[in-house]
Amino acid sequence: MLIAMLCAPSCPSLGCALAVLALICAPARADEPAAAPSPNDREAIVQAYGERHADCLEWTDSCTICRGLESAEAACSTPGVACQPRDIVCSVKRESSASSPQTK
């Protein structure tokens, strides 16, 4: 229907060309991957991991290593230039008091 409307007899070549161009370009936008977070956003996400996981003392995304500090926010290393981050994982968990040996 759209192509028929754009391919009007008054200017058939321009209308048809625009319709075909619109049909060709539209799917290309839908196939584009989602934008990755910027380096500053990624750094904030990695640092905030410790706030959401209080039992984790040290975590990493394979590029940055962070350690939770009791007196301040997390201390994190600087990632390498060509590093490809992965999912954030906890590498050192806080020992629970139930598993600690009790003294009498």
VMD Tcl script that draws the C-alpha trace (Angstrom):
set ca {
  {0.00 0.00 0.00}
  {2.77 2.44 0.98}
  {4.73 1.65 -2.17}
  {1.61 2.15 -4.29}
  {0.99 5.55 -2.69}
  {4.59 6.68 -3.15}
  {4.74 5.42 -6.72}
  {2.19 8.01 -7.83}
  {1.95 8.82 -11.53}
  {3.10 12.42 -10.92}
  {6.67 11.38 -10.06}
  {6.95 7.59 -10.29}
  {10.70 7.23 -10.26}
  {11.33 9.41 -7.18}
  {8.44 7.97 -5.18}
  {9.38 4.36 -5.94}
  {13.04 5.03 -5.21}
  {12.18 6.47 -1.79}
  {9.85 3.56 -0.99}
  {12.45 0.97 -1.92}
  {15.12 2.84 0.05}
  {12.88 2.94 3.13}
  {12.23 -0.81 2.91}
  {15.91 -1.59 2.50}
  {17.15 0.64 5.32}
  {14.52 -0.12 7.97}
  {15.59 -3.72 8.76}
  {19.23 -2.65 9.07}
  {18.39 -0.50 12.11}
  {16.54 -3.34 13.83}
  {19.50 -5.69 13.43}
  {22.03 -3.34 15.07}
  {23.33 -4.64 18.42}
  {22.54 -2.74 21.60}
  {25.14 -0.16 22.52}
  {27.64 -1.26 25.15}
  {27.94 0.87 28.27}
  {30.59 3.57 28.10}
  {33.83 2.93 30.02}
  {32.73 5.35 32.76}
  {29.36 3.59 33.10}
  {31.07 0.19 33.20}
  {33.45 1.39 35.93}
  {30.53 2.60 38.05}
  {28.69 -0.70 37.57}
  {31.75 -2.71 38.65}
  {32.37 -0.50 41.70}
  {28.70 -0.68 42.78}
  {28.72 -4.49 42.74}
  {30.02 -4.55 46.31}
  {27.12 -2.44 47.57}
  {24.63 -4.96 46.20}
  {26.63 -7.99 47.43}
  {27.62 -7.24 51.02}
  {29.10 -10.73 51.56}
  {31.64 -10.18 48.77}
  {35.05 -8.77 49.72}
  {36.63 -8.84 46.25}
  {35.09 -8.99 42.77}
  {36.20 -8.76 39.16}
  {34.95 -8.47 35.59}
  {38.25 -9.93 34.28}
  {39.50 -6.39 33.57}
  {39.06 -4.58 36.88}
  {39.58 -6.02 40.35}
  {37.75 -4.30 43.21}
  {38.08 -4.76 46.94}
  {35.47 -3.56 49.40}
  {36.81 -1.27 52.09}
  {35.06 -0.80 55.41}
  {35.84 2.91 55.66}
  {35.02 4.00 52.09}
  {33.69 2.86 48.76}
  {35.43 0.12 46.81}
  {39.05 0.43 45.70}
  {39.42 -0.78 42.11}
  {42.30 -1.35 39.74}
  {42.57 0.35 36.35}
  {41.66 -1.91 33.41}
  {44.00 -2.43 30.49}
  {43.31 -0.61 27.24}
  {42.30 -3.65 25.20}
  {40.58 -5.60 27.98}
  {37.21 -7.17 27.17}
  {35.07 -7.23 30.34}
  {33.00 -10.28 31.26}
  {30.26 -10.80 33.79}
  {31.14 -9.59 37.28}
  {31.90 -12.40 39.74}
  {32.76 -12.46 43.43}
  {36.26 -13.87 43.89}
  {36.54 -13.59 47.71}
  {33.53 -13.95 50.01}
  {33.30 -12.85 53.62}
  {33.39 -15.76 56.05}
  {30.10 -16.21 57.82}
  {30.12 -16.25 61.61}
  {28.31 -19.63 61.62}
  {31.25 -21.35 59.89}
  {33.90 -19.81 62.18}
  {35.13 -22.00 65.01}
  {33.85 -20.87 68.38}
  {36.20 -20.52 71.35}
  {35.14 -21.26 74.91}
}
mol new
graphics top color blue
foreach p $ca { graphics top sphere $p radius 0.5 }
foreach p [lrange $ca 0 end-1] q [lrange $ca 1 end] { graphics top cylinder $p $q radius 0.2 }
display resetview
